[in-house]
Amino acid sequence: MGTSDTGRLIAPALDASLVDWLDSHATRLDTGTDLNADVVPRLASAGLFRIGVPATLGGSGGTTMDAIASIAAVAEHSLTAAFVFWGQRSFIEYLLQSPNADLRKRLLPPLLDGTLAGASGLSNAMKYLSGIESLQIEAAQDTHTAGNWQLTGKMAWVTNLRAEQFVVAATVSYRDGRPSAIFAIPNDAPGFTRSADLDLIALRGSNTAALLLENVPSSADWLIHPDAQEFLPAVRAAFLGLQCGLSIGLARRSLAEARRAAETTRSILGPEVQACVEGLTTACSLLSSGIADGSLRARPNRLFELRIEIAALVANAVNLELEASGGRGYLRDAGLGFDRRWREAAFIPIVTPSVVQLKAQLARQARSIAA
């Protein structure tokens, strides 16, 4: 998968009706919750969840980079919709890499057609993998049913918890000391409670809430992988790569808006805009090649650095859009969409693992090497 001079990951064009819907409802998706139920079905009807999934499993073929490019394309129009897309596609990726073929066969069809929402609840797990925090869900043996488990704990922030029907991936530790594991948990499991949507300042249409587990029953039927320490490094490149699609699309849109303004009234910004475009192009190329050849899986530090670099490009891009738009961009009724992109950009540094957490992890490793 290549890139163009605007940092565009090459991907099929989005369905025109989806683009119209996203452009018409981007602000409502960002500021309200009345369209929460519509995002997953809309993305599914455009075939987006099938991208990068083998045709033998009901997908349209392609690679992980095709999925990243599609997330980026959606993020140009709505980061809320792209964030939902990321959650759904990440869960699909976990199933693709799971040894549990029966679980994949059971869950993949409704995930692909959008009747089931998939939530990536592995943010805590990725921080656990990097030594940032401990696991927050514990599994105890079910005293009534041999081989079954009861899960207890919480998940403070999970996206794409579509109230109609969802399933979430979670990492659990065992009380008996065996290796931590990855489970899928359906929304109708006994003892499983979803909070009201979190009161976010943006991306409010993303079905983001907290989860509480109180002796939630589970079994090997819902096991995505029996060993989190083996599974998490295997999916980390896809997890973060798909996440980078959010930043790439938002930066791309802000740079396009900045370039338009710079070509007319503020040509002095032209060189700065071009430099940011070139930086995005380089980052996209490194991400694409690193995922394709597996080097980013083998070198997670480089993946962390790329995520930090791309987040910085988003901040630069949206600031350039403001400078290029001038006072008009600061008017609420100007119809430019800048105020939404400014709020969306504020989310990029804090999506887990956050930029600060990644910087801290890199610093710890640097100190360890120096010692």
N, C-alpha and C positions, 0 to 999 in steps of 0.2 A: 504494500500500500504506500503510495507516494504522497507528497505534499506539493501545494502550489505556492506562488509567491505571496499569498496572503495567509499562509499557515494553515490552509484548508486540508484536512485529511480527506482524501478522495473517497467519496461514497455516493451511492445513488441519490438522486434528488428526492426530497421529502414529497409525500403526496400533497397535491395542491390544496385539497380540502382541509387537510390537517394544518397546513401552514396558515390558511385563512382563519381557522378556528383558534390557533395559538395566538396569532396577531390580534385577533378581535378580543380575546379573553385573557391576555397576558397579565394585565393589571389586576383583574378580578382574581386570577389564580394566585397572585402575589399577596394581595391584601385581604382576601376573604376566604370563606370555607364553603360557599354555596356550590362550587363545582368539584368538590372533593371526589365525588363518585364517578365523575366523567373522564378523568384523565387516563386511567388505565385502559378502559374500553376504546378510547380514541386512539391511543398509541397502538393498541393491539390491532384495531381495524386497518391501520396503515401498514401492518406487517412488521413493525419495528422489533418486536420481541423475538422474531424468528431469525434475525440477522446474526450470523456467526454461530448458528446452531446447525449441526449436520442435517441434511435432507432426510436421512434415514430415521431421524428422531422428530420429524415434523417441522424442521427449520427450513430456511432458504439458502443454507450454506454460507460460505465465507469464513472470516476469521474474527478473532477478538478485536483486531484493529478496525474491522468493518463496524462492529458494534460501538466502539469508541467514537468513530467518525459520525455515526448516527446520533449518539448522545450529544455530540458537539453541535450537530446540525439543529437539533431541537433546542439546545441552549441558546442559539442565536435568537430564538423567538420567545422563549420562556424558560428561565432557570428552574422554576417550580416544576414544570412538566419534565424537564431533563433530570431533575433530582428524583422524581418518581420513576422515570425510565431507568436511572442508575440502580435504584433499589431492586426493581423487578429483574433487570438483566444480571445483576450480581447474584441474586438467588438462583436464577437459571444456570449461571456459571458453576455454582456450587454443585448443582445436580449433575451437570455435565462431567464434573471431575469426581463425583462420588462413586464408590464401589457398589452402592446399593441400587442395583438395576430396577428392583421392584418399586422402590420409592420414586425413582426417576420416571418410570412408566406410569405411575399413578398421578404424579403432580405436574409433569411437564406439559401435557396437552392443555389443561385449564390455565396454566401460566402463559402459554403461548397465545391462546385465544382471548386472554384478558378476563375470563370469568373468575380467576383466582389472582389475588395480589400477592406478590412475593416480597418479603421484607428482609433486608440484609441486616441482621442484628449482630454482626461480627465486629462492630467498631470496638467494643470492649475487648474482644478477643485479639484484635490486631495490636491494641495497646498492651495487652497481657504478653503477647509474643515478643514485644520490644522491651518488656520489663517496666512498663509505665504504670500499670495498675493490676490488681488481682482480679480473678474471675468473680462474677457477681451472682452466678447461679450454681447451686449445689445439687447433686443427685444422690439420693439415698435409696437403698434397695427397698422395693415394695414388699412389705411383710406378708401380704396376702397372695401375691402372684409371683412365683419364681421367675427370675429373669427379667422382670419389669422394674421400672424405676419411678420415683417421685421427685419432681423438680421443684426447687424452692429458690426464690431470689427475685431480682428485679432487673429491668432494662430501662434506663432513665430517658433514652432518646432514640426512637426508632421511626423511620420514615416508610411510607407506603402501607400503613396499617388501615387499608380500606375497610370500612365498617361492614360492608356487605359480605366479604369473605377474604381472609388473608391467612398466610402461613409465614412464620418467621424462623430464621436460622439463628441458633443460639449455641454458645460454647458453655459447657458445664464441667465442673470439677466433681469427682467422686469422693464420697466420704471414706471409702475403703482404700483410697490411695492409688487406684489404677489411673492410667493416663487420661487426661481430660479429653472430651469428645464433642462432636458437633451434632446437634439434634435439630430436626424440624418440628415446630410446634404449631398446630392448627388453632385458629381463633376460637373454636368451639370446645376446646379441651377443658374438662372440669378444673376449677381452681385458677383459671387463666383470665386475668382482668386487664382490659385496655382502659387507660385514662381518657379524659376529654383531650381534644387536641391541645398541644402546647401553645401558649400565647406568644407566638413568634412575632418579630417586627416585620418579617417578610416571609415569602414562601409558605404562606398560610394554607394554601390549597394542596399541600403535599401529604396530608394525612399523617402528620408527625405527632406522636404521643409517647407516653410511658407505658410499660407493661409490668404487671405484678404476677408472680407465680407462687401459688401456695399449694404444695403437694400435688402438682400437675402430673398426672400419670403419663408414662411414656414407655416405649419398648424398642426393640431392635428394628421394628417396622418403620420407625421414624428416624433412624440413625443415618445421618449424612456421611459421617466418617467416625471410626472408633478412636482415632488418635489425632487430636488437634495439633500437636507439635509437628506432625507429618503433613497434615492437610493445609494448615494456615500458610506456611511458606510456599506451598504449591499454588495457592490461589491469590497470594498477595499481589503479584504483578498485575493480574486481571482486575482485582479489587481497586487498586490505586489507579491503574490505567483507565478503567471505566470512569473513575472519579475525575481524572484529569480532563475527560471530555467535557465536563461542566465548565471548567475554567477556559478551555480552548474556545468553546462556542461563544461564551460571554465576551472574552477578549476580542475575538474576531469581529463580533457585532459592534463593539465600542470603537474599534479601530476603523471599521468601515464608515461609521458615522463621523469620526474625527477626520478621516481623510476627505470626506465630502465637504466638510466645512473648511478644512485647510486649503482645498483647491480653489475656494472662492474668496472668503473674507479674511482668512487667517493663514496665509501661505507660509508665514514664518515658522509655523508648527510642522510643516511638511517633513523636514529631516528627522524630527523626533518621532513622528508617526511612522515613517519608513523604518527607523531603527527598531521600533517596537515590533513592527510587522516581521522584520528579519529575525528578531529574537524568537518570536513565536514560531516562525518557520523552522528554525534550527531545533527548538524544543520538540516540535511535532515529529521531526525527522528522527531525533534521538529516541523518542518514545516508541515510534513505529518500528524502527530497526531493533531496538532493545527487547521489545516484546516478541517480535518475529523470530529472532535468533536465540531467545532465552537468556540473554545476558543480564537483563534486569531482574530476572528471577534469581540468578546466581549472585548478583551484586545489588542487594536491596538498598545499600547506601546510595547508589547512583539513582535508584528509583525515588528515594526520599528527596534527593537534591533536585531532581526534575520536578517533582511535585511543588517544592518550594519555589523554584524558578518560575514555573508557570503561574503560580499564585501571585508572584510579584509582577508578572506581565499583565495580569488582570488589573491590578491596582494602577499600574501605569497607564493602561489602555483607557480605563474609565476616567482617569484624571485628565488624559489628553482629550477625551470626548468633551468633558466639561470646559476645558480651556478653549477648545475649538468652537463650542456652542455659545460660549459667553453667557451673558445675562439671560438670553432666551432659554437656555437649557435649565435655568433655575426657576422658570415660570411653570407652575403646576399645570396650566391649561395649554402649554405649547404643543402638546401632542407628539413630542419627540421620543418619549419612553425613557428619557435619561434618568428621571427620578427612580424608576423601577430598577434600572440596571445598577444605579448607585447602591440601592439597598441589596440587590442580589450580590454585588461584588463584596459587600461587607460579610457575606456568609462564607466566601471562599477560604479565608484563612482559618476558620474555626471548624469546618467540617472534619470529622474525625477520620484519621489522625490529624490533628490540627498542625498548622505550620510551627507553632511553638513546641509542640510535642516532638515533631520531627527534628527540629533544630536541637532540642535537648538530647534526643537519642544520638544524633551525629556528634554532639559535643562529648557525651559520655564515652562513645567509642573512640574518639580522638584522644581523650585523656587516657583511656585504657591502653591504646597503642603506644602513646608517649611514655607511659609508665613501664 
